[in-house]
């Protein structure tokens, strides 16, 4: 192991757990208009339920022990502390697979997926994005997808991997693509996950996509309608984080219920298969205990104001589309020959919603590239 990588063990001080319990007990709850459901945000009743579970039914120490089953390391790249989970398969022909999470997620998203990948012959490398979880503190501006991709290429070199695969969704898809463009021949393949609503949300920031769609075509019209729906009804969190992350950060740093609601709203809105509530709370807990709500929000701000998207990748690409319908292919417009698999169920977090199917898809894409 490279001397620049230091072994790390997750060990949250008991005083931080006690502080969380006290803050949850002192929550000052807002009111809510009757009958509004989800139209104005995550409902009060649901947040109360999750907060009570977090306070009285959830066991952080058990979650901490599960996460510590995997080897963790800390290193510094380009002046930025980087946390990475690095688990090696026993197979001699194992493929190193660099997995990048998105927002509002963390390495915790892949807890169920990692053992399935180890069994299928992958060395698994899951870094935390700069400003997320244990990749803190962020000491200077400029950490967006392009700079992160350069850090990931250096990270894989420090781990001793000359050739490797890439996987990601959401922000992680953008970072994976940027690594693919940067690392060139070192990347054997890039596998991405998406769903039609995520594709529509992404397309709203890429006006050239809308320009190629024909509103007289029924499928294109549905894609355009979804883009408009995202702009009108579902983009509020991005509008705040892309413009005023610091203002939001005061609440995220001080109120565990705000941090809980801010994350849980996305997980509950962007899934259609059941997920483990305690795994969700572990993800929220990582944000809370590391105080990274504001720095994670700033990552989105930096990307929104960045022109550094990196070069296009040249390695083979594959997609797993969850909750699939025809709009995804129209919005993504994959190149001819792109590996493409569709699933009727699951959406934005397939590593939590459908880890077995995702592991099978990753094997199907990467096995011919061994």
C-alpha positions as CSV (number, residue, x, y, z in Angstrom):
1,X,0.0,0.0,0.0
2,X,1.3,3.5,-0.9
3,X,2.7,5.3,2.2
4,X,0.5,8.3,1.3
5,X,-2.6,6.2,2.2
6,X,-3.2,6.0,5.9
7,X,-5.5,3.3,7.4
8,X,-8.7,4.9,8.9
9,X,-11.4,3.6,11.2
10,X,-14.7,5.3,11.6
11,X,-15.2,6.1,15.3
12,X,-17.6,8.9,16.2
13,X,-17.1,10.2,19.7
14,X,-19.8,9.4,22.2
15,X,-20.3,13.1,23.0
16,X,-21.4,13.6,19.4
17,X,-24.0,10.9,19.7
18,X,-25.2,12.4,23.0
19,X,-25.4,15.9,21.3
20,X,-27.4,14.5,18.5
21,X,-29.9,12.9,20.9
22,X,-30.3,16.2,22.8
23,X,-30.8,18.3,19.7
24,X,-33.4,15.8,18.4
25,X,-35.2,16.1,21.8
26,X,-35.2,19.9,21.5
27,X,-36.6,20.1,17.9
28,X,-38.8,23.0,17.3
29,X,-41.3,21.6,14.8
30,X,-43.0,23.7,12.1
31,X,-46.7,23.6,11.4
32,X,-48.2,22.3,8.1
33,X,-51.3,23.1,6.2
34,X,-53.8,20.3,6.0
35,X,-54.0,18.2,2.8
36,X,-50.9,19.5,1.1
37,X,-49.1,16.1,1.1
38,X,-45.8,16.4,-0.7
39,X,-46.6,19.5,-2.7
40,X,-44.7,21.9,-0.4
41,X,-41.9,19.5,0.6
42,X,-41.5,16.4,2.7
43,X,-44.5,16.0,5.0
44,X,-44.2,16.8,8.7
45,X,-45.6,13.4,9.7
46,X,-42.9,11.6,7.7
47,X,-40.0,13.7,9.2
48,X,-41.3,13.2,12.7
49,X,-41.4,9.4,12.1
50,X,-37.8,9.4,10.7
51,X,-36.6,11.6,13.5
52,X,-38.1,9.3,16.2
53,X,-36.4,6.3,14.5
54,X,-33.1,8.2,14.4
55,X,-33.5,9.2,18.1
56,X,-34.8,5.9,19.6
57,X,-34.7,3.0,17.2
58,X,-31.5,3.5,15.2
59,X,-28.1,2.1,16.3
60,X,-25.2,4.2,14.9
61,X,-22.7,1.9,16.6
62,X,-24.0,-1.1,14.8
63,X,-23.9,0.8,11.5
64,X,-20.4,2.0,12.3
65,X,-19.3,-1.6,12.9
66,X,-20.8,-2.8,9.6
67,X,-19.0,0.0,7.7
68,X,-15.7,-0.8,9.4
69,X,-15.8,-4.3,8.0
70,X,-14.4,-2.7,4.9
71,X,-10.9,-1.2,4.8
72,X,-10.9,2.6,4.9
73,X,-8.0,5.0,4.2
74,X,-7.3,8.7,4.2
75,X,-4.9,10.5,1.9
76,X,-4.3,14.1,0.7
77,X,-4.5,14.9,-3.0
78,X,-4.1,18.5,-4.4
79,X,-4.3,19.8,-0.9
80,X,-7.6,18.1,-0.2
81,X,-8.2,15.3,2.4
82,X,-9.7,12.3,0.7
83,X,-11.4,9.3,2.3
84,X,-11.6,6.1,0.4
85,X,-13.1,2.7,1.1
86,X,-11.0,0.1,-0.7
87,X,-12.0,-3.6,-0.6
88,X,-10.2,-6.3,-2.6
89,X,-11.6,-9.4,-4.1
90,X,-10.0,-12.8,-3.8
91,X,-10.2,-13.5,-7.5
92,X,-6.9,-13.3,-9.4
93,X,-8.6,-11.7,-12.5
94,X,-10.4,-9.1,-10.4
95,X,-11.2,-5.8,-12.1
96,X,-10.5,-2.6,-10.0
97,X,-13.8,-0.7,-10.1
98,X,-13.8,3.0,-9.0
99,X,-17.4,3.9,-7.8
100,X,-18.4,7.5,-7.3
101,X,-21.5,8.5,-5.4
102,X,-23.7,11.5,-6.0
103,X,-25.8,14.0,-4.0
104,X,-27.3,13.7,-1.4
105,X,-25.5,10.4,-1.0
106,X,-22.2,9.0,0.3
107,X,-20.2,5.8,0.2
108,X,-22.9,4.4,2.5
109,X,-25.1,4.0,-0.6
110,X,-23.0,1.1,-1.7
111,X,-22.9,-0.9,1.5
112,X,-25.1,-3.7,0.1
113,X,-23.6,-3.6,-3.3
114,X,-19.9,-4.0,-2.3
115,X,-20.1,-7.6,-1.1
116,X,-21.9,-8.6,-4.3
117,X,-19.2,-7.0,-6.4
118,X,-16.4,-8.7,-4.4
119,X,-18.0,-12.0,-5.1
120,X,-18.2,-11.2,-8.8
121,X,-14.5,-10.4,-9.1
122,X,-14.2,-6.7,-8.5
123,X,-11.7,-4.8,-6.3
124,X,-14.0,-2.0,-5.1
125,X,-12.7,1.6,-4.6
126,X,-15.3,4.1,-3.2
127,X,-13.9,7.5,-2.4
128,X,-16.0,10.2,-0.8
129,X,-16.4,13.3,-2.9
130,X,-14.5,16.3,-1.6
131,X,-16.6,18.0,1.1
132,X,-18.7,14.8,1.6
133,X,-18.4,12.6,4.7
134,X,-14.8,12.1,5.8
135,X,-13.3,13.9,2.8
136,X,-13.1,17.1,4.8
137,X,-12.4,19.9,5.3
138,X,-12.5,21.7,2.0
139,X,-9.9,24.4,2.3
140,X,-10.4,26.2,-1.0
141,X,-12.8,26.8,-3.9
142,X,-12.7,25.0,-7.2
143,X,-13.6,21.4,-6.2
144,X,-16.1,20.3,-8.9
145,X,-16.2,17.4,-11.3
146,X,-13.1,18.2,-13.3
147,X,-10.8,18.7,-10.4
148,X,-12.3,15.7,-8.6
149,X,-11.6,13.5,-11.7
150,X,-7.9,14.5,-11.6
151,X,-7.8,13.6,-7.9
152,X,-9.5,10.2,-8.7
153,X,-6.9,9.4,-11.4
154,X,-4.1,10.1,-8.8
155,X,-5.9,8.1,-6.2
156,X,-6.0,5.0,-8.5
157,X,-2.3,5.4,-9.2
158,X,-1.6,5.5,-5.5
159,X,-3.6,2.3,-5.0
160,X,-1.4,0.7,-7.7
161,X,-4.0,0.2,-10.3
162,X,-2.8,0.7,-13.9
163,X,-6.1,-0.2,-15.5
164,X,-9.6,0.0,-14.0
165,X,-13.3,0.4,-14.6
166,X,-15.6,3.3,-13.6
167,X,-19.2,3.4,-12.2
168,X,-21.4,6.1,-11.0
169,X,-24.8,7.9,-11.1
170,X,-25.9,11.5,-10.5
171,X,-22.8,13.6,-9.9
172,X,-20.8,10.4,-9.8
173,X,-21.7,9.8,-13.5
174,X,-20.2,13.1,-14.4
175,X,-17.1,12.5,-12.4
176,X,-16.8,9.0,-13.9
177,X,-17.1,10.4,-17.4
178,X,-14.4,13.0,-16.7
179,X,-12.0,10.4,-15.3
180,X,-12.6,8.4,-18.5
181,X,-11.7,11.4,-20.6
182,X,-8.7,12.2,-18.5
183,X,-7.2,8.8,-17.8
184,X,-7.6,7.5,-21.4
185,X,-6.2,4.0,-22.0
186,X,-6.1,3.3,-18.3
187,X,-9.9,3.1,-18.2
188,X,-11.3,-0.2,-19.6
189,X,-15.0,0.8,-19.4
190,X,-17.5,3.2,-17.9
191,X,-20.8,2.1,-16.5
192,X,-23.4,4.6,-15.5
193,X,-26.9,4.4,-13.9
194,X,-29.8,6.7,-14.5
195,X,-33.6,6.8,-14.7
196,X,-35.9,8.9,-17.0
197,X,-36.6,11.6,-14.4
198,X,-32.9,12.0,-13.6
199,X,-32.1,12.2,-17.3
200,X,-34.8,14.9,-17.7
201,X,-33.4,16.8,-14.7
202,X,-29.9,16.6,-16.1
203,X,-31.1,17.7,-19.6
204,X,-32.6,20.9,-18.2
205,X,-29.0,22.2,-17.7
206,X,-28.0,21.2,-21.3
207,X,-30.1,23.3,-23.7
208,X,-28.7,21.5,-26.7
209,X,-30.6,18.3,-25.6
210,X,-34.0,20.1,-25.8
211,X,-33.0,21.6,-29.1
212,X,-32.8,18.1,-30.7
213,X,-36.2,17.0,-29.4
214,X,-39.3,17.3,-31.6
215,X,-42.4,18.5,-29.7
216,X,-44.6,16.8,-32.3
217,X,-43.2,13.4,-31.4
218,X,-45.0,11.8,-28.5
219,X,-41.9,10.4,-26.8
220,X,-40.0,13.7,-27.3
221,X,-43.0,15.6,-26.0
222,X,-43.0,13.5,-22.8
223,X,-39.3,14.2,-22.3
224,X,-39.8,17.9,-22.8
225,X,-42.8,17.9,-20.4
226,X,-40.6,16.1,-17.7
227,X,-37.9,18.7,-18.2
228,X,-40.4,21.5,-17.6
229,X,-41.9,19.7,-14.6
230,X,-38.5,19.5,-13.0
231,X,-37.8,23.2,-13.6
232,X,-41.2,24.1,-12.2
233,X,-41.8,21.8,-9.3
234,X,-38.6,19.8,-8.3
235,X,-35.6,22.0,-8.8
236,X,-35.8,24.1,-5.6
237,X,-33.1,22.3,-3.7
238,X,-30.7,22.9,-6.6
239,X,-31.7,26.6,-7.0
240,X,-30.7,27.1,-3.3
241,X,-27.5,25.1,-3.4
242,X,-26.4,26.5,-6.7
243,X,-26.7,30.1,-5.5
244,X,-26.8,30.3,-1.6
245,X,-25.2,27.2,-0.1
246,X,-23.6,29.1,2.7
247,X,-27.0,30.5,3.9
248,X,-28.5,27.0,3.9
249,X,-25.4,25.7,5.6
250,X,-26.2,27.4,8.9
251,X,-29.3,25.3,9.3
252,X,-27.7,22.1,8.1
253,X,-24.9,22.5,10.6
254,X,-27.1,23.4,13.5
255,X,-30.3,21.3,13.1
256,X,-30.2,17.5,12.6
257,X,-33.8,17.6,11.6
258,X,-33.1,20.0,8.8
259,X,-30.2,17.8,7.6
260,X,-32.5,14.7,7.9
261,X,-35.4,16.3,6.0
262,X,-33.1,17.8,3.3
263,X,-31.7,14.4,2.5
264,X,-34.7,12.2,3.1
265,X,-36.9,14.3,0.8
266,X,-34.7,13.3,-2.2
267,X,-34.4,9.6,-1.2
268,X,-38.1,9.2,-0.8
269,X,-39.0,11.2,-3.9
270,X,-36.4,9.5,-6.1
271,X,-37.0,5.9,-5.3
272,X,-39.9,3.5,-6.2
273,X,-38.6,0.3,-4.6
274,X,-38.2,0.0,-0.8
275,X,-34.9,1.0,0.7
276,X,-33.5,0.2,4.2
277,X,-34.5,3.1,6.4
278,X,-31.6,2.5,8.7
279,X,-29.2,2.6,5.7
280,X,-30.8,6.0,4.9
281,X,-30.3,7.1,8.5
282,X,-26.6,6.0,8.3
283,X,-26.2,8.2,5.2
284,X,-27.8,11.1,7.1
285,X,-25.7,10.4,10.2
286,X,-22.4,10.6,8.1
287,X,-23.4,14.0,6.9
288,X,-24.4,15.1,10.5
289,X,-21.4,13.8,12.4
290,X,-18.9,15.2,9.8
291,X,-20.8,18.5,9.5
292,X,-20.6,18.3,5.7
293,X,-24.1,19.5,4.8
294,X,-22.7,22.9,3.7
295,X,-19.6,21.6,1.9
296,X,-21.6,19.0,0.0
297,X,-24.0,21.8,-1.1
298,X,-21.0,23.9,-2.1
299,X,-19.8,21.0,-4.4
300,X,-23.0,21.6,-6.4
301,X,-22.4,25.3,-6.4
302,X,-18.9,24.9,-7.7
303,X,-20.1,22.6,-10.5
304,X,-22.9,25.0,-11.5
305,X,-20.4,27.8,-11.8
306,X,-17.6,25.7,-13.4
307,X,-16.7,25.2,-17.1
308,X,-14.4,22.3,-16.2
309,X,-16.3,19.3,-17.4
310,X,-13.3,17.4,-18.7
311,X,-12.7,15.8,-22.1
312,X,-15.2,13.2,-23.5
313,X,-14.3,9.6,-22.6
314,X,-13.2,7.1,-25.2
315,X,-13.6,3.8,-23.3
316,X,-16.6,1.5,-23.9
317,X,-19.7,2.8,-22.1
318,X,-22.7,1.0,-20.6
319,X,-25.9,2.2,-19.0
320,X,-28.4,0.6,-16.6
321,X,-31.7,2.5,-16.8
322,X,-34.0,2.0,-13.9
323,X,-37.8,2.8,-14.1
324,X,-37.1,2.7,-17.8
325,X,-39.3,4.2,-20.5
326,X,-38.5,5.5,-24.0
327,X,-37.6,9.0,-22.9
328,X,-34.4,7.9,-21.3
329,X,-32.8,6.8,-24.6
330,X,-34.0,10.0,-26.3
331,X,-32.5,12.2,-23.6
332,X,-29.2,10.4,-23.3
333,X,-28.9,9.5,-27.0
334,X,-26.2,6.8,-26.5
335,X,-23.7,6.1,-29.2
336,X,-24.3,3.1,-31.4
337,X,-23.1,0.0,-29.7
338,X,-23.4,1.3,-26.2
339,X,-24.2,-1.4,-23.7
340,X,-27.8,-0.6,-22.6
341,X,-30.0,-2.5,-20.0
342,X,-33.4,-1.4,-18.9
343,X,-35.3,-2.2,-15.6
344,X,-39.0,-1.5,-15.0
345,X,-38.5,-0.7,-11.3
346,X,-36.0,1.2,-9.3
347,X,-34.9,4.8,-9.8
348,X,-32.2,7.1,-8.6
349,X,-30.5,4.9,-6.0
350,X,-30.3,1.3,-7.5
351,X,-27.4,0.3,-5.2
352,X,-30.0,0.6,-2.4
353,X,-33.2,-0.3,-4.3
354,X,-31.9,-3.2,-6.4
355,X,-28.3,-4.1,-5.5
356,X,-28.5,-7.6,-7.0
357,X,-29.7,-6.4,-10.4
358,X,-27.1,-3.6,-10.4
359,X,-24.3,-6.1,-9.6
360,X,-25.5,-8.4,-12.4
361,X,-25.5,-5.5,-14.8
362,X,-21.9,-4.5,-13.8
363,X,-20.8,-8.1,-14.3
364,X,-22.5,-8.3,-17.7
365,X,-20.8,-5.1,-18.9
366,X,-17.3,-5.6,-17.4
367,X,-16.8,-9.4,-17.7
368,X,-16.1,-9.3,-21.5
369,X,-13.6,-6.5,-20.8
370,X,-11.5,-8.5,-18.3
